[in-house]
Every structure is written in structure tokens, then in C-alpha cells.
Amino acid sequence: MLQAHSPLWHYLWVAPNVFLLILAFLLWRRRLHKQFPTFWSFAVVMASAQLTVYVADILPSIGAFTWWRIFWASLLVGAAIKFALIGEIFSFVSGRYCSIAKVGRRLISGVGVALVFLATVVAAYTPKNNPYWIVAGENILEQTIYMIECGLILFLFGYAAYFKLRWTRPVFGIVLGLGVSASVHLGTWAVIANGAFPNSYRILLVFLNMATYHLCVLIWFYFLLVPQKSITTAAIPAPEHNNLELWNRELERLLQQ
């Protein structure tokens, strides 16, 4: 059962991406894609890229080297849109502080993309755990991408906690799914990239990644589509040390110059 090209392997590769496309369709039907445009693009792009890699894997006419090129392309495109999504989430969390949200979104997206391309160069020149550079470099690149993603998500949680900013239910669900996926994938790819796991057992880590991704898609379904129960809560006053209003005014002044 826990083998490549087993029924479970096919299901865990295909089903989450089909569900993600269904989620994108339902968001579009409910006009929610206008509220979360980058997440909607993320769902469509990630699912389409993964399904493309899957089809390339099962087609006998696609050679191994060509498949790895397709995989690298999907990996880089997916990383770029993930960092754009994290930038959009920063805007949601910042709320009414428009200038901070705008600068933070651009900074996170730009730095994230730059780090991915830097990681690509590093992966090409790092000592390899596989004789084929396109395979070994991909392992290192995966590890680096998830490390950056985990760091940005931790920054988001720390930023919101320090300034006592509220998460809306859908935004929290999106970040929760990204965080669970990034942390599990970081752990597994760190093990794979550093050769700390016998080759015969690496397929178990692949199944763990697939199952985690499936779980995260279900998390997004729940938080984005299941309505929240109405509850009454007391307003939480902004803390005295909150300097976001001042920072926002100063950034707005600088942007207008």
C-alpha cells in the first residue's frame, strides 16, 4: 500500500488537487474570490501545476530528465505564489493600517521571491546527496523554500500577537493550512536533503507530505466555506504600546512624497 504508484499513492496525489480546484470553483460561485484573490489564484495554480506533474509522471512518453524539469518549474511557480499569498495575508492582518499593509506586502513578496532564486543558485552548487544534480538540487531547494515559508508565517503570528491584531476566520484558516503544510514539509525535506533516512524508507516521508497536503486542503474547505457561528464578544482595546497608527501615518507620508 505504501509504495509508489499504489492506489493510495495515486489518490493522495490526485484527490487533494481536485478538491482544491473544487474549492476554487465554489469560492468563485460565492464571489469569495474577490475577497481573497491571491488565495484563489494559489488554489488554481498549485492544483493545476501538481496535476500537470502527476500526468507527466504516469505518461511513459515523458522521460525522467524532462519530468524533473517540469517539477522544478512547478516548484518555483508554486513558491512565488505562496510568498505573494503570505504578503496578501499580511495586508489582511494589518487591517486599517493601509500603508503598513502595502509596504509589508511588497516587502514579503519581493524578499520571498528573491530568496527562492538565491536558494536555486545555492542548490546548484551545494554538495549533493544524489549523483544527479537536478534531483539533489531539488531536495535542497524544497528544504530552503519551506524554511523561508515557515519563517514568514512565524513572523505573521508574532506580528499579530504583539500588536493584538485580530484574525478573521478565513484568513486564520488559510494561514493554519499553510503553516501545517510548511512545517511538516520542512521537516521531511530536511531529512531527505541531508541523507538522514535510508532510501528504502523515504517513500514514507513522501506519503506523509501527501497526507499533510490533503489535510490542509480540508482545513481550507472548512474555514472558507463553513459559516461561522454568531457570537458576541467584547471589543479588545488597542494596547498602549501599539505604535502601528504612528508607523502607518509616517509610511503614508513617505509614500506620498
Secondary structure, 3 states (H helix, E strand, C coil): CCCCCCHHHHHHHHHHHHHHHHHHHHHHHCCHHHCCHHHHHHHHHHHHHHHHHHHHHHCCCCCHHHHHHHHHHHHHHHHHHHHHHHHHHHHHHHCCCHHHHHHHHHHHHHHHHHHHHHHHHHHHHCCCCCCCHHHHHHHHHHHHHHHHHHHHHHHHHHHHHHCCCCCCHHHHHHHHHHHHHHHHHHHHHHHHHCCCCCHHHHHHHHHHHHHHHHHHHHHHHHHHHCCCCCCCCCCCCCCCCCCHHHHHHHHHHHHHC
